[in-house]
């Protein structure tokens, strides 16, 4: 049976992934304070203790405005932590899935962005997510990076439920 580590279980994406991943294996789903993405060595210890076959990172520092004043924390969570996860996945010969954002682009392109378009983040949030992508690539190993936008779920407090309210 596959051992899957889902990081970010309480976010919109993580909440939905927890249900979706369940039929695929034994899912260990964690979030703060069970796992502290701002503490790389603690993160390494948790991953090594679980020894998953697959790590799915659905966690992020997502407060775009506050990232401007909490730059160090945004970079620890969005850049350093994914790099650590990817390194540990490589050492365990595990797969790694990382969710990034379209905020790595400046948004001025007239049509859809593609993977080969040059990133140009306009804010700390976008820059931290781009550096996270780069950290995952530098780590090597079997990794997928998904750039998403407008993530939503039907869970209370999400985008869809706010619009419906």
N, C-alpha and C positions, 0 to 999 in steps of 0.2 A: 504494500500500500504506500502511496506517495505521502510524504510529509511536507505539508505546505505551510509556510510562515507568511501570514498576512499582517503587514504593519500599517496601522491607520484604520483600525476597525470601526472607529466612531464617526469618521467623516462620511460624507454622502457617498463617495466612491467605495470606500472600504465597507460601508454598511451593505451595499448591494453586492460587492464582490464576495463577501463572507457567505452569502446565500448561494451565489453562483459557483463558488469553488468547492463547496461542501461535497457534492457528488464525486469529485475528482480525487479525493483523498482525505487524510486526517489533517484538518485545518487548525492550526494554532493562530488565533487572531489576537493581536496586542495593540495597545495604544498607551498614551501617557496616562498614568504614571507607571504602568507596568514596564514600559520601555521608554528611555529618555534619548531622543534623537540628538540632543545637544551634547551628549556625553559619548564620544566615539568608543572608548574602551568598554563602557557598560554595554553598548550596542553590540560590540564584538562578542562579549561574553554570552549575551542572550542568544545570539545566532548560533554560536558554537554549542551551547547547551541543548538547543533544539535540533541541530544538525538536519535542516530541511533539505529536500530534493529541489524545492522551488521556493524562492522568496519573491513576494509581491509587495512592492512599496506603493501604497495608496496614500501615504502620509505626506504632508507638506505644511510649511508655514504659508498660509494663504491670505493673510490680511494685507492686501496690496498696499493700502495707505500707511498702515503702521510699520510696514517693512522699511519705509524710508527713515524712521527713527530707531528701529530695532534691527539695523543692518547686520550686526554680528550674529544675532540669533537667527535671522532669516537665512544667512549663509551657512550656519551650522546645520540647520534642519534641511534646507533645500539643496545644499551642495556637498558638504562634508559627509553627512549621513548616507546619502545614496552611494557615494564613493566607497564608504566602509562596507555597506551592504553588498555592493558588487564585488569588492575584494574578497569578502567572506564567502560569497556564492562561488566565486572562482576556486577558492581553496577547497571548498566542499564538493566541487564539481556539480554544483546545483545550477539550475536556471535562475535568471533574475529578470523580473518585469518591473519597469519603472515608469511612472506616469509623470509627464512634464506638462507643458502648457504652450498655448499659442502666444503667450506674452513674451516669448523669446524673439518675436518679430515686432517691427515698429507699427504694423497695421496699415501702412499706406499703399500696399500692393492692390491693384484694381481687381484681381481675381484671387483664387485660392492659392495659399502657400503650398509648396511641396518640399520634400525632404532636402533637396539640394539648394533651396533658397538660403541665402546668407542671413543668419540671425542678426538682429539689431535691437536688443531690448531697450526700452525707454525708461525703465524704473528698476529699483533694487529687486523687487520681486522677480521680474523677468530675468535680470542678470544672475540672480541666485539660482534660478531654475536652469538657465543655460549652463552655468558652471556645474550644476549637478549632472546634467547630460554628459558634459565633458569628462567629469570624474568617473562616470560609469564606463565610458568608452576607454579611458586610460586604464581602468582596472582589468580590462580584457574579460575573457570568459563568455559564456552563453547569455547574452542579455538582449532584451527588447526594450526600446524606449518609445512610449506613445505620447505624442503631443495632443492634448485635448483642449477643448474649450466648451464652456457652458455645460459643465458637469451637473447633473441633476439626479434626484431620486424622489420617490414618493414618500420617503420618510419625513416625518413632521419637521418643520423648520427649513426644509430645502426650498430650492427655487420654485418648483412646481406648486408646492403647497402655499408658498407666499403669494404667488400669482392668483391661485384659486381663492385665497382669502380676500 
